[in-house]
Amino acid sequence: MKYKRILIKLSGESLQGNNKGTNISPDVLEQYSEEIKKIKEEGVEIAIVIGGGNIFRGGQAETLGIDRVQGDYMGMLATLVNGMALQSALERHGMYTRLMSGIKMEQVCEPFIRRRAIRHLEKGRIVIFGAGIGNPYFTTDSTASLRAIEVQAEVVLKGTRVDGVYSKDPEKFDDAVRYEKLSFQEAYEKSLNIMDMTAFTLCMENNLPIVVFDMNKKGNLLKIVQGEKTGTLIS
């Protein structure tokens, strides 16, 4: 295995799948669980951060007349709903999990304590981090970068709908060029929208590589942890 301990970043929207009539698709939960189980069986230690955009996005708050800080907290709670759904799906597939939250909510999850999170990983439990870092004005990308650094993950795997980083949106432009590998500096100079700047800078300053890949393609996750070239590596 190329990576022993990883952090997977999933978007909340990805849980909807193609069914926009529901916030969480059971088919997507099933698929993600199967993909994660494959790498779990290889002995990889797995942490996960999932967004909440399928339920509520903090950026929506202003258009609804909701205070920005209040909106961000609403978005954090949405990530916990997704975390609970993913936790349930993973456990149905026989995996042991822990849901840890940046906001105290003892009835449904543990508070985030760094040493405890690392211990869970060492014991083979999948750790899902919900509620961001517990503070407004930070995205789930920033949460993923920070938590990965805190638990000493070797890489952030950012699952998306496309198979890597492109020069421009491949869903809109046929001449978009896909990058196989980039340095942090190249990604910054080209203004490539990989993560928000806070998240990206955290990874760059701590030499934490990022792999952007298509989470919906079966087998991609396993290929990455085995060291095969899939998606785009930023390091």
Secondary structure, DSSP 4 states (H G I P E B T S, - for coil): ---SEEEEEE-TGGGGTT-TTSSS-HHHHHHHHHHHHHHHTTT-EEEEEE--TTT--GGGGGGGT--HHHHHHHHHHHHHHHHHHHHHHHHHTT--EEEEESS--TTTSEEP-HHHHHHHHHTT-EEEEESTTSSTT--HHHHHHHHHHHTT-SEEEEEESSSSEESS-TTT-TTPPEESEE-HHHHHHTT--SS-HHHHHHHHHTT--EEEEETTSTTHHHHHHTT---SEEE-
